[in-house]
Structures are given as structure tokens and as C-alpha cells.
Amino acid sequence: MAFFTTAITTLKTLVCAIGAGLAAWGVINLLEGYGTDNPGAKSQGIKQFMAN
């Protein structure tokens, strides 16, 4: 049973790390969009940020 507990804890950590990475990527895209006044980049950044 300890194996399953360890596996679930590891998966939780992995999913949180992936979500944080995607949120950071979305924020970067959003800031790039505001920096260049590119509406496409703003939209993509908001979508990636809000998906998490």
C-alpha cells in the first residue's frame, strides 16, 4: 500500500509542476502580447493562463 501512496504523491507533484509551468508560459505570452501590441499573443496568453 505504501507504493501506491508514494506513486499518488509523486503524480500530484508532477501535475502541479506541469500546471505551474503552463501558467508561467501563459503569463509570459500575455506580457509579450502587451509589449508588442499583438492581439493574437494576448489571446493565446490569456487562454493558457486561464486553462490552469
Distance bins in CASP14 RR format, pairs under 12 A and 6 or more apart:
PFRMAT RR
TARGET T0000
AUTHOR 0000-0000-0000
RMODE 2
METHOD distances of the structure
MODEL  1
1 7 0 0 0 0 0 1 0 0 0 0 0
1 8 0 0 0 0 0 1 0 0 0 0 0
2 8 0 0 0 0 0 1 0 0 0 0 0
2 9 0 0 0 0 0 1 0 0 0 0 0
3 9 0 0 0 0 0 1 0 0 0 0 0
3 10 0 0 0 0 0 1 0 0 0 0 0
4 10 0 0 0 0 0 1 0 0 0 0 0
4 11 0 0 0 0 0 1 0 0 0 0 0
5 11 0 0 0 0 0 1 0 0 0 0 0
5 12 0 0 0 0 0 1 0 0 0 0 0
6 12 0 0 0 0 0 1 0 0 0 0 0
6 13 0 0 0 0 0 1 0 0 0 0 0
7 13 0 0 0 0 0 1 0 0 0 0 0
7 14 0 0 0 0 0 1 0 0 0 0 0
8 14 0 0 0 0 0 1 0 0 0 0 0
8 15 0 0 0 0 0 1 0 0 0 0 0
9 15 0 0 0 0 0 1 0 0 0 0 0
9 16 0 0 0 0 0 1 0 0 0 0 0
10 16 0 0 0 0 0 1 0 0 0 0 0
10 17 0 0 0 0 0 1 0 0 0 0 0
11 17 0 0 0 0 0 1 0 0 0 0 0
11 18 0 0 0 0 0 1 0 0 0 0 0
12 18 0 0 0 0 0 1 0 0 0 0 0
12 19 0 0 0 0 0 1 0 0 0 0 0
13 19 0 0 0 0 0 1 0 0 0 0 0
13 20 0 0 0 0 0 1 0 0 0 0 0
14 20 0 0 0 0 0 1 0 0 0 0 0
14 21 0 0 0 0 0 1 0 0 0 0 0
15 21 0 0 0 0 0 1 0 0 0 0 0
15 22 0 0 0 0 0 1 0 0 0 0 0
15 52 0 0 0 0 0 1 0 0 0 0 0
16 22 0 0 0 0 0 1 0 0 0 0 0
16 23 0 0 0 0 0 1 0 0 0 0 0
16 52 0 0 0 0 1 0 0 0 0 0 0
17 23 0 0 0 0 0 1 0 0 0 0 0
17 24 0 0 0 0 0 1 0 0 0 0 0
17 52 0 0 0 0 0 1 0 0 0 0 0
18 24 0 0 0 0 0 1 0 0 0 0 0
18 25 0 0 0 0 0 1 0 0 0 0 0
18 51 0 0 0 0 0 1 0 0 0 0 0
18 52 0 0 0 0 1 0 0 0 0 0 0
19 25 0 0 0 0 1 0 0 0 0 0 0
19 26 0 0 0 0 0 1 0 0 0 0 0
19 48 0 0 0 0 0 1 0 0 0 0 0
19 49 0 0 0 0 0 1 0 0 0 0 0
19 51 0 0 0 0 1 0 0 0 0 0 0
19 52 1 0 1 0 0 0 0 0 0 0 0
20 26 0 0 0 0 0 1 0 0 0 0 0
20 27 0 0 0 0 0 1 0 0 0 0 0
20 49 0 0 0 0 0 1 0 0 0 0 0
20 52 1 0 0 1 0 0 0 0 0 0 0
21 27 0 0 0 0 1 0 0 0 0 0 0
21 28 0 0 0 0 1 0 0 0 0 0 0
21 29 0 0 0 0 0 1 0 0 0 0 0
21 48 0 0 0 0 1 0 0 0 0 0 0
21 49 0 0 0 0 0 1 0 0 0 0 0
21 51 0 0 0 0 0 1 0 0 0 0 0
21 52 0 0 0 0 1 0 0 0 0 0 0
22 28 0 0 0 0 0 1 0 0 0 0 0
22 29 0 0 0 0 0 1 0 0 0 0 0
22 45 0 0 0 0 0 1 0 0 0 0 0
22 47 0 0 0 0 0 1 0 0 0 0 0
22 48 1 0 0 1 0 0 0 0 0 0 0
22 49 0 0 0 0 1 0 0 0 0 0 0
22 50 0 0 0 0 0 1 0 0 0 0 0
22 51 1 0 0 1 0 0 0 0 0 0 0
22 52 1 0 1 0 0 0 0 0 0 0 0
23 29 0 0 0 0 0 1 0 0 0 0 0
23 30 0 0 0 0 0 1 0 0 0 0 0
23 45 0 0 0 0 0 1 0 0 0 0 0
23 46 0 0 0 0 0 1 0 0 0 0 0
23 47 0 0 0 0 0 1 0 0 0 0 0
23 48 1 0 0 1 0 0 0 0 0 0 0
23 49 1 0 1 0 0 0 0 0 0 0 0
23 50 0 0 0 0 1 0 0 0 0 0 0
23 51 0 0 0 0 1 0 0 0 0 0 0
23 52 1 0 1 0 0 0 0 0 0 0 0
24 30 0 0 0 0 0 1 0 0 0 0 0
24 31 0 0 0 0 0 1 0 0 0 0 0
24 45 0 0 0 0 0 1 0 0 0 0 0
24 48 0 0 0 0 1 0 0 0 0 0 0
24 49 0 0 0 0 1 0 0 0 0 0 0
24 52 0 0 0 0 1 0 0 0 0 0 0
25 31 0 0 0 0 0 1 0 0 0 0 0
25 32 0 0 0 0 0 1 0 0 0 0 0
25 41 0 0 0 0 0 1 0 0 0 0 0
25 44 0 0 0 0 1 0 0 0 0 0 0
25 45 0 0 0 0 1 0 0 0 0 0 0
25 47 0 0 0 0 0 1 0 0 0 0 0
25 48 1 0 1 0 0 0 0 0 0 0 0
25 49 0 0 0 0 1 0 0 0 0 0 0
25 51 0 0 0 0 0 1 0 0 0 0 0
25 52 0 0 0 0 1 0 0 0 0 0 0
26 32 0 0 0 0 1 0 0 0 0 0 0
26 33 0 0 0 0 0 1 0 0 0 0 0
26 41 0 0 0 0 1 0 0 0 0 0 0
26 42 0 0 0 0 0 1 0 0 0 0 0
26 43 0 0 0 0 0 1 0 0 0 0 0
26 44 1 0 0 1 0 0 0 0 0 0 0
26 45 1 0 1 0 0 0 0 0 0 0 0
26 46 1 0 0 1 0 0 0 0 0 0 0
26 47 0 0 0 0 1 0 0 0 0 0 0
26 48 1 1 0 0 0 0 0 0 0 0 0
26 49 1 0 1 0 0 0 0 0 0 0 0
26 50 0 0 0 0 1 0 0 0 0 0 0
26 51 0 0 0 0 1 0 0 0 0 0 0
26 52 0 0 0 0 1 0 0 0 0 0 0
27 33 0 0 0 0 0 1 0 0 0 0 0
27 34 0 0 0 0 0 1 0 0 0 0 0
27 41 0 0 0 0 0 1 0 0 0 0 0
27 42 0 0 0 0 0 1 0 0 0 0 0
27 44 0 0 0 0 0 1 0 0 0 0 0
27 45 1 0 0 1 0 0 0 0 0 0 0
27 46 0 0 0 0 1 0 0 0 0 0 0
27 48 0 0 0 0 1 0 0 0 0 0 0
27 49 1 0 1 0 0 0 0 0 0 0 0
27 50 0 0 0 0 0 1 0 0 0 0 0
27 52 0 0 0 0 0 1 0 0 0 0 0
28 34 0 0 0 0 0 1 0 0 0 0 0
28 35 0 0 0 0 0 1 0 0 0 0 0
28 41 0 0 0 0 1 0 0 0 0 0 0
28 44 0 0 0 0 0 1 0 0 0 0 0
28 45 0 0 0 0 1 0 0 0 0 0 0
28 48 0 0 0 0 1 0 0 0 0 0 0
28 49 0 0 0 0 1 0 0 0 0 0 0
29 35 0 0 0 0 0 1 0 0 0 0 0
29 36 0 0 0 0 0 1 0 0 0 0 0
29 38 0 0 0 0 1 0 0 0 0 0 0
29 40 0 0 0 0 1 0 0 0 0 0 0
29 41 1 0 1 0 0 0 0 0 0 0 0
29 42 0 0 0 0 1 0 0 0 0 0 0
29 43 0 0 0 0 1 0 0 0 0 0 0
29 44 1 0 1 0 0 0 0 0 0 0 0
29 45 1 1 0 0 0 0 0 0 0 0 0
29 46 0 0 0 0 1 0 0 0 0 0 0
29 47 0 0 0 0 1 0 0 0 0 0 0
29 48 1 0 0 1 0 0 0 0 0 0 0
29 49 0 0 0 0 1 0 0 0 0 0 0
29 50 0 0 0 0 0 1 0 0 0 0 0
29 51 0 0 0 0 0 1 0 0 0 0 0
30 36 0 0 0 0 0 1 0 0 0 0 0
30 38 0 0 0 0 0 1 0 0 0 0 0
30 39 0 0 0 0 0 1 0 0 0 0 0
30 40 0 0 0 0 0 1 0 0 0 0 0
30 41 1 0 0 1 0 0 0 0 0 0 0
30 42 1 0 0 1 0 0 0 0 0 0 0
30 43 0 0 0 0 1 0 0 0 0 0 0
30 44 0 0 0 0 1 0 0 0 0 0 0
30 45 1 0 1 0 0 0 0 0 0 0 0
30 46 1 0 0 1 0 0 0 0 0 0 0
30 47 0 0 0 0 1 0 0 0 0 0 0
30 48 0 0 0 0 1 0 0 0 0 0 0
30 49 1 0 0 1 0 0 0 0 0 0 0
30 50 0 0 0 0 0 1 0 0 0 0 0
31 38 0 0 0 0 0 1 0 0 0 0 0
31 41 0 0 0 0 1 0 0 0 0 0 0
31 42 0 0 0 0 1 0 0 0 0 0 0
31 44 0 0 0 0 0 1 0 0 0 0 0
31 45 0 0 0 0 1 0 0 0 0 0 0
31 46 0 0 0 0 0 1 0 0 0 0 0
31 49 0 0 0 0 0 1 0 0 0 0 0
32 38 1 0 0 1 0 0 0 0 0 0 0
32 39 0 0 0 0 0 1 0 0 0 0 0
32 40 0 0 0 0 0 1 0 0 0 0 0
32 41 1 0 1 0 0 0 0 0 0 0 0
32 42 0 0 0 0 1 0 0 0 0 0 0
32 43 0 0 0 0 0 1 0 0 0 0 0
32 44 0 0 0 0 1 0 0 0 0 0 0
32 45 0 0 0 0 1 0 0 0 0 0 0
32 48 0 0 0 0 0 1 0 0 0 0 0
33 39 1 0 0 1 0 0 0 0 0 0 0
33 40 1 0 0 1 0 0 0 0 0 0 0
33 41 1 1 0 0 0 0 0 0 0 0 0
33 42 1 0 1 0 0 0 0 0 0 0 0
33 43 0 0 0 0 1 0 0 0 0 0 0
33 44 0 0 0 0 1 0 0 0 0 0 0
33 45 1 0 0 1 0 0 0 0 0 0 0
33 46 0 0 0 0 1 0 0 0 0 0 0
34 40 0 0 0 0 0 1 0 0 0 0 0
34 41 0 0 0 0 1 0 0 0 0 0 0
34 42 1 0 0 1 0 0 0 0 0 0 0
34 43 0 0 0 0 0 1 0 0 0 0 0
34 45 0 0 0 0 1 0 0 0 0 0 0
34 46 0 0 0 0 0 1 0 0 0 0 0
35 41 0 0 0 0 1 0 0 0 0 0 0
35 42 0 0 0 0 1 0 0 0 0 0 0
36 42 0 0 0 0 1 0 0 0 0 0 0
38 44 0 0 0 0 1 0 0 0 0 0 0
38 45 0 0 0 0 0 1 0 0 0 0 0
39 45 0 0 0 0 0 1 0 0 0 0 0
39 46 0 0 0 0 0 1 0 0 0 0 0
40 46 0 0 0 0 1 0 0 0 0 0 0
40 47 0 0 0 0 1 0 0 0 0 0 0
40 48 0 0 0 0 0 1 0 0 0 0 0
41 47 0 0 0 0 0 1 0 0 0 0 0
41 48 0 0 0 0 0 1 0 0 0 0 0
42 48 0 0 0 0 0 1 0 0 0 0 0
42 49 0 0 0 0 0 1 0 0 0 0 0
43 49 0 0 0 0 0 1 0 0 0 0 0
43 50 0 0 0 0 0 1 0 0 0 0 0
44 50 0 0 0 0 0 1 0 0 0 0 0
44 51 0 0 0 0 0 1 0 0 0 0 0
45 51 0 0 0 0 1 0 0 0 0 0 0
45 52 0 0 0 0 0 1 0 0 0 0 0
46 52 0 0 0 0 0 1 0 0 0 0 0
END
